[in-house]
Amino acid sequence: MTPEEFDEAARYWTERESASARMPEEELRQAIDAFLGTHDVCALATASSDLVRCTPLEYSYRNGRLWIFSEGGLKFHALKENRSVCLSVFNPSCDFGKLESVQVTGTAEIVDPMREEYGRAAEARGLTGESLERMRTRLHLIEVTPLRIDYLCSALRKRGFDARQWLDLGE
């Protein structure tokens, strides 16, 4: 591909956004919350100047944020340099008429274990103080704050909406 062809391909969805049939925002928020609330595994992508990593992880979704516990790994090398992340959650289907997924672009924060949020996230995952103490390693909590959420749902076409919807949540 030429540089121009790469640029054209990169603009494909952003150029279509202005003419798309949109869901009402509150209805879209409810659909995204329901989807993220009924799933618990994501693929978290992190990157730094010398590393790109995509890691499947369990998550909890609460109050518009994703909480991910991790023992460690190369994703922390990338997060040390770059707090921008992207994660995806999807239904495993290859049938274009039944696609449903969410892609979250946002920022990650490592939550101090002494903060109240850490305790709430641990409780949501069924981790008690006692079980955390018995673990051989410390669990780190990554809190992802979404800046943009892209929602793909083939079934939306039947309701007159484009299958691809999005929420911009950035500042």
TAFEN-V716797 format. One record per pair of residues at least 12 apart in sequence whose ideal C-beta (glycine too) atoms are under 8 Angstrom apart, sorted by the first residue. I is the first residue (numbers start at 1). J is the second residue. Records with the same first field share a line. If there is no record, write none. Layout:
# TAFEN-V716797
I = J / J
This chain:
# TAFEN-V716797
13 = 164
16 = 162 / 164
17 = 166
20 = 162 / 164 / 165
21 = 160 / 161 / 162
22 = 161 / 162 / 165
23 = 156 / 161 / 165
25 = 167
28 = 151 / 165 / 167
29 = 167
31 = 151 / 153 / 165
32 = 102 / 149 / 151 / 167
33 = 61 / 64
35 = 89 / 100 / 102 / 151
36 = 61 / 66 / 89 / 102
37 = 61
39 = 89
40 = 58 / 59 / 60
41 = 56 / 57 / 58 / 59 / 89
42 = 56 / 57 / 59 / 66 / 68 / 87 / 88 / 89
43 = 55 / 56 / 57 / 87 / 88 / 89
44 = 56 / 57 / 68 / 75 / 85 / 86 / 87 / 142 / 144
45 = 85 / 86 / 87 / 88
46 = 75 / 78 / 79 / 82 / 85 / 108
47 = 78 / 82 / 84
48 = 77 / 78 / 80 / 81 / 82
49 = 81
51 = 74 / 77 / 78
52 = 78
53 = 73 / 74 / 75 / 77 / 78
55 = 70 / 73 / 75
57 = 70
58 = 125
59 = 87 / 89
60 = 121 / 124 / 125
62 = 120 / 121 / 124
64 = 146 / 169
65 = 143 / 144 / 145 / 146
66 = 87 / 104 / 143 / 144 / 146
67 = 111 / 117 / 121 / 124 / 125 / 141 / 142 / 143 / 144
68 = 141 / 142 / 143 / 144
69 = 121 / 122 / 125 / 127 / 139 / 140 / 141 / 142
70 = 139 / 140 / 142
71 = 137 / 138 / 139 / 140
72 = 137 / 140
76 = 110 / 140
79 = 108 / 110 / 142
83 = 107 / 108 / 109
84 = 105 / 106 / 107 / 108
85 = 105 / 106 / 107 / 108 / 144
86 = 103 / 104 / 105 / 106
87 = 103 / 104 / 106 / 144
88 = 101 / 102 / 103 / 104
89 = 101 / 102 / 104
90 = 102
96 = 154
97 = 154
98 = 154 / 155
99 = 152 / 153 / 154 / 163
100 = 152 / 153 / 154 / 155
101 = 151 / 152
102 = 149 / 150 / 151 / 152
103 = 149 / 150 / 152
104 = 144 / 146 / 148 / 149
105 = 146 / 147 / 148 / 149 / 150
106 = 144 / 145 / 146 / 147 / 148
107 = 144 / 145 / 147
108 = 142 / 143 / 144 / 145
109 = 142 / 143 / 145
110 = 140 / 141 / 142 / 143
111 = 141 / 142 / 143
113 = 138 / 141
117 = 141 / 143
118 = 141
121 = 141 / 143
122 = 139 / 141
127 = 139
146 = 167 / 169
147 = 168 / 169 / 170 / 171
148 = 166 / 167 / 168 / 169 / 170
149 = 166 / 167 / 169
150 = 164 / 165 / 166
151 = 164 / 165 / 166 / 167
152 = 164 / 165
153 = 165
